[in-house]
Amino acid sequence: MGEGNLKKTPLHPLYSVRPGVKMVDFGGWDMPVQFANGILAEHKAVREKVGLFDVSHMGEITVKGPEALIFLDRLVTNRIAGAGIGQCIYSPMCREDGGTVDDLLVYVMGKDDYLLVVNASNTDKDFDWITGQLKAFGFDARAVNVSAQWAQLALQGPDAVKLLTPFVKDLNPGDVKYYTHAGTVKVAGIDVLLSRTGYTGEDGFELYCAAADAAALWKVLEDAGAEPCGLGARDVLRLEARLPLYGHELKDDISPLEAGIGFFVKLDKEDFNGKKVMAAQKENGIPRRVYGLEMTQAGVAREGYEVFPSGAADGSEALGKVTSGGRSPIRESFIALALLKRGSVKIGDNVEVEIRGKRKSAVIVKTPFYKRG
């Protein structure tokens, strides 16, 4: 896609012309991969203080109606029934064959009223899937793609509560529990849907506002000391926290069980897309699973690189492939996630990653690579 055809968030004009910012094509969006201070400084800010991300490229879809709840429980793998107003529920959304359409957040906004936050590159695909499923099931509910109306900012890091508190009236942000939302509140006089969620492994908030208010909200938070951060730091942060990225650890041909997020698959629900296949996987043995590995020899394990048993002869069969990799500033080493044959390795085993035709040593390690607190 040409640069002129890339989609732009409401915040794009605010930062895209700044000296030192590097912009990239991310799923058809012109997004900052890093700001002037660089990825390491941004990573450090989020782990030690507070960082600010533009995630307005994410998609928002409302599902409302008398049968919205039973529809969503049929649509996604996690349990929505029983969740109270204000809860945020993470869930994969699968096909009947167990492959993952996307992973998303379900915000319980009210009785018969839900907001789905989906991955940016999947928004159109997800909306088509959801409306198609609604038609197929015949439930009395309606889905609307409202993505163009919203901007989304992520304020992440141990100082997020401290920074945000002076700007919020009638609410202490610190009282908002993890994976809940406070509904619409005023932040510096701007209407914001405030949730204590994020994708960095740190404490923090995600703030949804009208697209027209995004620049003003960003300026308030940046002026208060939040470090602007790009997609590069976000990817390293989520990798350290072992958070799956769609298109890598989750795909159309990778089930949530294989991705290692089976906690979010409620096989005791009456029915949902992919239940039969995943129940069989669990009963008969999940064929693959995502493992963590750390390089013990110089080399970067990138997506698609094959992983072999240590000392395996040339021509031997690979155990699987790397799904994500990069350098961890926290561990000061190169780390990766890899989808390997289940049972082929265990924590502490040595393996080799084929990097540009050469086998480099690595070890299977426990994940997450980093956990706050």
C-alpha positions in Angstrom: 0.0 0.0 0.0 1.4 3.4 -1.0 2.2 6.0 1.7 -0.6 8.2 0.5 -3.1 5.4 0.9 -2.2 4.6 4.5 -4.8 5.2 7.1 -4.1 7.8 9.7 -5.3 8.1 13.3 -6.7 11.3 14.7 -3.3 11.9 16.4 -1.2 11.5 13.3 -0.9 15.2 12.6 0.3 15.8 16.1 3.4 13.7 16.0 4.1 12.5 12.5 6.1 15.7 11.6 8.1 15.7 14.9 11.9 15.5 14.5 13.2 12.0 15.1 9.9 10.2 14.8 10.0 7.1 12.6 6.8 6.1 10.9 6.0 2.7 9.5 3.2 0.9 7.6 1.5 -1.2 10.3 -1.4 -3.2 8.8 -2.3 -0.3 6.5 -1.9 2.4 9.1 0.9 5.1 9.2 2.1 4.6 12.8 5.1 5.6 14.8 7.5 2.8 15.5 9.6 5.1 17.7 9.9 8.7 18.8 13.1 10.8 19.0 14.4 9.3 22.3 14.3 5.8 20.8 12.9 2.4 21.7 15.1 1.7 24.7 14.2 5.0 26.4 10.5 4.4 25.7 10.8 0.8 27.1 12.5 2.2 30.2 9.8 4.9 30.7 7.0 2.3 30.7 8.9 -0.2 33.0 10.0 2.5 35.5 7.7 5.6 35.1 4.9 6.1 32.5 4.6 5.9 28.7 1.9 7.1 26.3 0.8 5.2 23.2 -1.5 6.1 20.3 -3.5 3.0 19.8 -6.4 4.7 17.9 -5.9 2.3 15.0 -7.6 -0.4 17.1 -11.2 -1.2 16.1 -14.4 -0.7 18.1 -17.6 -2.6 17.4 -20.7 -2.3 19.5 -23.1 -5.3 20.0 -26.5 -4.4 21.4 -29.9 -6.0 21.7 -32.0 -8.4 23.8 -29.9 -11.4 22.8 -26.5 -9.7 22.6 -25.3 -11.6 25.6 -26.2 -15.1 24.4 -24.8 -14.2 21.0 -21.4 -13.1 22.4 -21.2 -16.3 24.6 -21.7 -18.3 21.4 -19.2 -16.1 19.4 -16.2 -16.1 21.8 -14.4 -18.7 23.8 -14.4 -16.9 27.2 -17.5 -16.6 29.4 -19.4 -13.4 29.1 -22.5 -14.5 31.1 -22.2 -13.4 34.7 -20.0 -10.5 34.0 -21.2 -7.3 35.6 -21.4 -3.8 34.1 -17.9 -2.4 34.2 -16.0 -5.6 33.5 -13.6 -6.0 30.6 -13.2 -9.5 29.4 -10.3 -10.7 27.2 -11.2 -13.5 24.8 -10.2 -15.2 21.6 -12.8 -15.5 18.9 -12.6 -18.7 16.9 -14.0 -20.5 13.9 -15.6 -23.9 14.1 -12.3 -25.5 13.2 -10.6 -23.9 16.3 -8.6 -21.4 14.3 -8.5 -17.9 15.7 -10.3 -15.1 14.0 -9.0 -12.6 16.5 -8.4 -11.9 20.1 -10.3 -9.0 21.6 -11.7 -7.2 24.7 -15.4 -7.2 25.5 -16.5 -4.2 27.6 -19.8 -4.7 29.5 -21.3 -1.3 29.1 -24.8 -2.0 30.3 -27.7 -4.5 30.0 -27.7 -5.8 26.4 -24.9 -3.3 25.6 -21.3 -4.4 24.8 -18.3 -2.8 23.2 -15.8 -5.1 21.4 -12.2 -3.8 20.9 -10.5 -5.7 18.2 -7.0 -5.7 16.5 -6.5 -2.9 14.0 -5.6 -5.0 10.9 -8.6 -7.3 11.6 -11.3 -4.7 12.1 -13.1 -5.1 8.8 -12.6 -8.9 8.8 -13.9 -9.1 12.3 -16.9 -7.0 11.6 -17.8 -9.1 8.6 -17.4 -12.3 10.7 -19.5 -10.9 13.5 -22.3 -9.7 11.3 -22.2 -13.0 9.4 -22.4 -15.0 12.6 -25.3 -12.9 13.8 -27.2 -13.7 10.6 -26.3 -17.4 10.8 -27.4 -17.7 14.4 -30.5 -15.5 14.1 -30.0 -13.8 17.5 -31.9 -10.5 18.2 -28.9 -8.2 18.3 -27.1 -5.7 16.1 -23.4 -5.0 15.5 -22.1 -1.6 14.4 -18.6 -0.7 13.5 -17.9 2.6 15.4 -14.2 2.7 14.9 -14.1 6.0 13.0 -15.7 7.7 16.0 -13.1 6.8 18.5 -9.5 7.5 19.4 -7.7 5.4 21.9 -4.7 6.3 24.1 -2.8 3.9 26.4 -1.1 5.3 29.5 1.2 2.6 30.8 3.6 2.2 33.7 4.0 2.2 37.4 3.3 6.0 37.6 0.2 5.9 35.5 -2.2 6.4 38.5 -0.1 9.2 39.9 0.0 11.1 36.6 -3.7 10.6 35.7 -5.2 11.4 39.1 -5.0 15.2 39.0 -7.0 15.3 35.8 -9.9 13.1 36.8 -12.9 14.6 38.6 -15.3 12.6 40.9 -13.1 9.5 40.6 -9.8 8.2 42.0 -8.2 6.3 39.1 -6.4 4.1 41.6 -9.8 2.7 42.7 -10.5 1.3 39.2 -9.8 -2.4 39.4 -7.7 -4.3 36.9 -9.7 -5.3 33.8 -12.6 -3.1 34.7 -13.8 0.2 33.3 -15.2 3.3 35.0 -17.6 4.2 32.2 -17.4 7.7 30.9 -15.5 10.2 33.1 -14.0 13.6 32.7 -10.3 13.7 32.1 -9.0 17.3 31.9 -12.6 18.2 31.0 -12.7 15.6 28.1 -15.3 12.8 28.1 -13.2 9.5 28.3 -14.2 5.9 28.6 -11.5 4.8 31.2 -10.4 1.2 31.7 -7.5 -0.3 33.7 -6.2 -2.4 30.9 -3.1 -2.5 28.7 -0.7 -4.5 26.6 2.7 -3.9 28.2 2.7 -6.1 31.3 2.6 -2.9 33.5 -0.2 -1.1 35.4 -2.0 1.5 33.4 -5.1 2.7 31.6 -6.6 2.8 28.2 -8.5 6.0 27.4 -11.2 6.1 24.7 -12.4 9.5 23.6 -14.0 11.2 20.6 -11.6 11.5 17.7 -11.9 15.2 17.8 -10.7 15.3 21.4 -7.7 13.0 21.0 -5.0 15.7 20.3 -6.0 17.7 23.4 -6.0 14.7 25.6 -2.6 13.6 24.3 -1.1 17.0 25.0 -2.4 17.0 28.6 -0.8 13.7 29.4 2.4 14.3 27.5 2.8 17.8 29.2 2.3 16.1 32.6 5.3 13.8 31.9 4.2 10.8 30.0 6.8 9.6 27.5 5.5 9.2 23.9 6.1 5.6 22.8 5.8 3.8 19.5 5.0 0.4 18.3 8.6 -0.8 18.7 8.6 -0.4 22.4 5.1 -1.8 22.6 6.1 -5.0 20.9 9.2 -5.5 23.1 7.1 -4.8 26.2 4.3 -7.3 25.3 6.9 -9.9 24.3 8.6 -9.7 27.7 5.2 -10.1 29.3 4.4 -13.1 27.0 1.3 -11.4 25.6 0.2 -13.0 22.2 0.2 -10.9 19.1 -2.4 -11.7 16.4 -0.7 -12.9 13.3 2.2 -14.4 15.3 1.2 -16.5 18.4 -2.5 -16.5 17.3 -3.6 -17.1 13.7 -6.3 -18.6 11.6 -4.5 -21.9 11.9 -3.5 -21.6 15.6 -6.0 -22.4 18.3 -6.0 -20.5 21.7 -5.0 -23.8 23.3 -1.9 -24.1 21.1 -1.1 -20.5 21.8 -1.0 -21.3 25.5 -4.0 -19.1 26.5 -6.4 -22.0 27.4 -7.4 -20.1 30.5 -9.6 -18.0 28.3 -11.3 -21.0 26.7 -14.3 -22.1 28.8 -15.0 -25.6 27.6 -17.7 -26.0 30.2 -19.8 -23.4 28.3 -22.8 -24.9 26.5 -21.4 -24.2 23.1 -19.2 -21.8 21.2 -17.3 -21.7 17.9 -14.5 -24.2 18.0 -15.5 -25.9 21.2 -15.6 -29.4 19.7 -12.2 -29.1 18.1 -10.6 -27.7 21.2 -12.3 -30.2 23.5 -10.8 -32.9 21.3 -7.4 -31.2 21.4 -7.5 -31.1 25.2 -8.6 -34.8 25.4 -6.2 -36.2 22.8 -3.3 -33.9 23.4 -2.7 -30.4 22.0 -0.4 -31.0 19.0 1.6 -27.8 19.4 2.2 -25.1 22.0 4.0 -21.8 22.4 7.3 -22.0 24.3 9.6 -19.3 25.5 13.3 -19.5 24.5 16.4 -17.3 25.3 19.4 -17.2 23.0 22.6 -18.4 24.6 24.6 -17.7 21.5 24.7 -14.4 19.5 21.8 -14.2 17.2 18.3 -12.8 16.8 15.5 -15.4 16.6 13.0 -13.8 14.3 9.5 -14.9 13.2 9.6 -17.9 10.9 13.1 -19.2 11.9 13.1 -22.9 12.5 13.9 -24.5 15.9 15.8 -27.8 16.1 16.9 -30.1 18.9 20.3 -29.3 20.2 22.9 -31.1 18.1 20.4 -32.3 15.5 21.9 -33.4 12.2 21.4 -31.4 9.0 18.2 -32.5 7.3 16.5 -33.4 10.5 13.0 -32.4 11.1 12.4 -29.0 12.9 10.5 -28.9 16.2 8.6 -25.8 15.0 9.1 -22.1 14.2 9.7 -18.9 16.0 6.5 -16.7 16.2 8.0 -13.6 17.8 11.5 -12.5 18.8 13.6 -9.5 19.9 16.0 -8.1 22.4 14.8 -7.9 26.0 16.2 -4.8 27.8 15.0 -6.3 31.1 16.9 -9.6 30.6 19.7 -8.0 28.5 19.3 -10.9 26.1 17.5 -12.0 22.9 14.3 -13.8 23.6 11.6 -15.4 21.5 8.3 -17.3 21.5 8.1 -20.4 19.3 5.3 -22.7 18.3 6.8 -26.2 18.8 5.6 -29.8 18.9 4.0 -30.3 22.3 6.2 -32.5 24.5 9.2 -32.1 22.3 11.0 -29.9 24.8 10.8 -28.9 28.5 12.1 -25.9 30.5 15.8 -26.0 30.6 16.3 -28.0 27.4 18.9 -26.7 24.9 17.7 -26.1 21.3 19.1 -24.5 18.2 17.5 -21.7 16.0 18.5 -21.7 12.4 19.5 -18.1 11.6 20.6 -17.3 8.1 21.7 -20.9 7.5 23.5 -21.3 10.8 22.3 -23.0 14.0 22.5 -20.8 17.1 22.1 -22.2 20.6 19.2 -21.3 22.8 17.5 -22.6 25.9 13.8 -23.2 26.7 12.8 -20.9 29.5 9.7 -20.3 31.7 7.4 -17.5 30.6 6.5 -14.7 31.1 10.1 -13.4 30.6 9.1 -10.4 32.8 6.4 -10.0 35.5 5.9 -6.8 37.4 6.1 -6.8 41.1 
